[in-house]
Each structure stands twice: as C-alpha cells, then as structure tokens.
Amino acid sequence: MAKLSSIKIDSTAEVEGAWADYSEDIKLKIARLGNPSYRSYMRKVGKPHAVQIQQGVMDDAKLESLSKEAVAHTVLMGWANLENDDGSEMHFTPEKALEIFNDPECSSFFQFVVAFADKAENFRKEFIASAEENSQSAADGTFNGEVH
C-alpha cells in the first residue's frame, strides 16, 4: 500500500519549476505544463486565432509556434551549465529559450521540456525531495542550483 503523501504534488514547483537533468551536465528548471501562467499566456496569444482554434482549422505550424512561445515564457524557467558554442556562459531568457526551441537541430530539447512538464510525477513532493537530495550529494559538487 502507498501512503497518500506519495501522490501529493508540490504546487510551488508546478509554478516555479523543478530541476530536471537534460544531459549529464545540463540542468533545466521546468514548471508544470498547464500552470496558471501558461494558461493565461495561451489565452492571450490564442485570442486573435480563437475562431480558427475553435473550428479546428488552425495551421499546425502556427499552433506549434504559439505553443513554443508559451512554453519558453511560462514553462522553461531556467537552466544551468548550458553554454554557447564559443564556451561563453549562456544566460537564460525566454527569448533565448524560444530561439533554441525554433532551431530544427534542437527539436529534442523542446520535446524534452514538454514531456517533463506534462508528467505529474515530476512534480510530486517525493520526487522533488529525492531529486534535490541527489543534486546535493553529487560527487563533483559543481551544480549549485543557480539558474543561468
């Protein structure tokens, strides 16, 4: 039997984000897909296209573009250990995230963010506590949870 606490969601992490390991080095801070900011943003950017959306005739490329914009501004909250190809630190901004999302060679990056953000268990209190514990006990000690 499982305790009720094992299914409780961390409502703060749903909005502010939970850390996810994208690769061995890259960490992403991702909020829950469908969080209040995401829903509000989608309403705002979708309003001019409401008729097309309701009728189901909106161009797939335009819908994907709106989704990427909303995810960049309200779901991906930051990253750590991501640098430019020249080795300089890449600071997080929603605009930079959107630029990466729109790069066809980085399509798996956007897909990872959406998949993580859509999975409820990534925002369970038990999962977040375990992830934080693992980050703090990392052998190299270089990741300190800062958002860049």
Secondary structure, DSSP 8 states (H G I E B T S, - for coil): ---GGGG-B-HHHHHH-EEEESSSS-EEEE--TT-HHHHHHHHHHHGGGHHHHHHT---HHHHHHHHHHHHHHHTEEEEES-B-TTS-B----HHHHHHHHT-GGGHHHHHHHHHHHH-GGGGBHHHHHHHHHHHHT-SS--------
